[in-house]
Amino acid sequence: MTGVLEQLQQLAFHRASPAEANTAIDETRAQRSADSGSEAVSYEVALPALGPDEFLTTRVLPKLVYFLDCRGVKVPGSGGVFVSMFTTDGLLFVEGGPMVEVLARARSLTLAEVVRRYGADGKGDPPLLGG
C-alpha cells in the first residue's frame, strides 16, 4: 500500500468488490442523489498496480480538478461528485473535493494553485527549467 492511496482508503465512504462495480456505482449515485436532492455523479478511475501514487498525483489530479471546475464546483467542495476508484484491493468511493485536497497536498500545492493550473482556464504545470 502506498501513502497517498492509504490516505484515500481512509477517506472512503463506501467500498465494493470489482464484480459489483456497476451495481455499487448505480446504488451510490442514487443514494447520494436522494440525500442531496440533486444529481450525484461518479468520476471513475482505474489505478495501475504499479505506481498508483504517481498516477494519482500526475494524471488523476489535473483531470479531476478540470472536471470539477467545469461543473462549477469550488474545491474543497465536491458538488455531488464522488470518485469510484478501482484499486487492486477493490472499489473505493471517495468524495471528489477531499480527494483533490489529498492529491494537492501530496504535490505540495495549495487548492488555489491546483485550480489555477488545472481548472478550466488553467495552463497546466509550469515548464521545467532547461526543458
C-alpha positions in Angstrom: 0.0 0.0 0.0 1.2 3.5 -0.8 1.0 6.7 1.2 -1.5 8.6 -1.0 -3.6 5.6 -1.7 -3.6 4.8 2.0 -5.0 8.3 2.8 -7.7 7.9 0.2 -8.6 4.5 1.7 -9.2 6.2 5.0 -11.4 8.8 3.3 -13.5 6.2 1.5 -17.2 6.4 2.5 -18.0 3.1 0.8 -16.2 0.0 -0.7 -17.3 -2.7 -3.1 -15.8 -5.6 -5.0 -15.0 -5.1 -8.7 -17.6 -7.7 -9.5 -20.3 -5.5 -8.0 -19.0 -2.3 -9.6 -21.9 -1.4 -11.9 -24.5 -2.1 -9.2 -22.4 -0.4 -6.4 -21.9 2.8 -8.5 -25.5 3.0 -9.5 -26.7 2.5 -6.0 -24.2 5.0 -4.6 -25.2 7.5 -7.2 -29.0 7.0 -6.5 -28.5 7.2 -2.7 -26.4 10.4 -2.8 -28.8 12.0 -5.3 -31.7 11.2 -3.0 -29.8 12.5 0.1 -28.8 15.8 -1.6 -31.8 16.4 -3.8 -29.5 16.9 -6.8 -27.9 14.6 -9.3 -24.8 12.8 -8.0 -22.0 12.0 -10.5 -19.5 9.2 -10.4 -16.0 10.0 -11.7 -14.3 6.7 -12.4 -10.6 6.0 -12.1 -8.8 2.7 -12.6 -5.5 2.7 -10.8 -2.5 0.8 -12.2 -0.9 -1.8 -9.9 2.5 -0.2 -10.2 3.0 3.5 -9.2 -0.5 4.3 -8.1 0.6 7.4 -6.1 2.4 8.9 -9.1 -0.6 8.1 -11.3 -3.0 9.8 -8.8 -0.9 12.9 -8.4 0.2 13.5 -12.0 -2.6 12.0 -14.1 -5.8 12.0 -12.0 -5.3 15.3 -10.1 -5.3 17.5 -13.2 -8.2 15.8 -14.9 -10.3 15.7 -11.7 -9.7 19.4 -11.0 -10.6 20.2 -14.5 -13.8 18.1 -14.3 -14.9 19.7 -11.0 -14.1 23.3 -12.2 -16.0 22.8 -15.4 -19.0 21.7 -13.3 -18.7 24.9 -11.3 -17.5 23.1 -8.2 -15.3 25.0 -5.9 -12.9 22.7 -4.1 -12.7 21.5 -1.4 -16.4 21.1 -2.1 -17.5 18.0 -4.1 -20.7 19.3 -5.8 -22.2 15.9 -5.8 -19.2 14.3 -7.5 -17.7 11.2 -5.9 -14.8 9.2 -7.3 -15.3 5.5 -7.9 -11.7 4.2 -7.7 -10.8 0.8 -8.9 -7.7 -0.5 -6.9 -6.0 -3.8 -6.6 -8.0 -4.3 -3.4 -11.4 -3.4 -4.8 -13.6 -0.4 -5.5 -13.3 2.6 -3.2 -15.7 5.6 -3.2 -14.2 8.9 -2.2 -15.7 12.5 -2.3 -14.2 14.5 -5.1 -13.2 17.6 -3.1 -11.4 15.8 -0.3 -9.6 13.6 -2.8 -8.3 16.8 -4.5 -7.1 18.0 -1.2 -5.1 14.8 -0.5 -3.6 14.8 -4.0 -2.7 18.5 -3.9 -1.1 18.1 -0.5 1.0 15.2 -1.9 2.3 17.5 -4.6 2.8 20.3 -2.0 0.3 22.5 -3.9 -2.5 24.6 -2.5 -6.1 24.2 -3.7 -5.8 27.7 -5.3 -2.7 26.6 -7.2 -4.3 23.3 -8.5 -7.3 25.2 -9.7 -5.1 27.9 -11.3 -3.0 25.1 -13.1 -5.7 22.6 -13.9 -9.0 24.4 -13.8 -11.0 25.3 -17.0 -8.7 28.3 -17.6 -5.5 26.6 -16.4 -2.3 26.4 -18.3 -1.1 23.1 -16.7 2.2 22.6 -14.9 4.9 25.2 -15.4 7.7 24.2 -17.8 10.7 22.6 -16.3 14.0 24.6 -16.3 16.3 23.5 -19.1 13.4 21.8 -20.9 
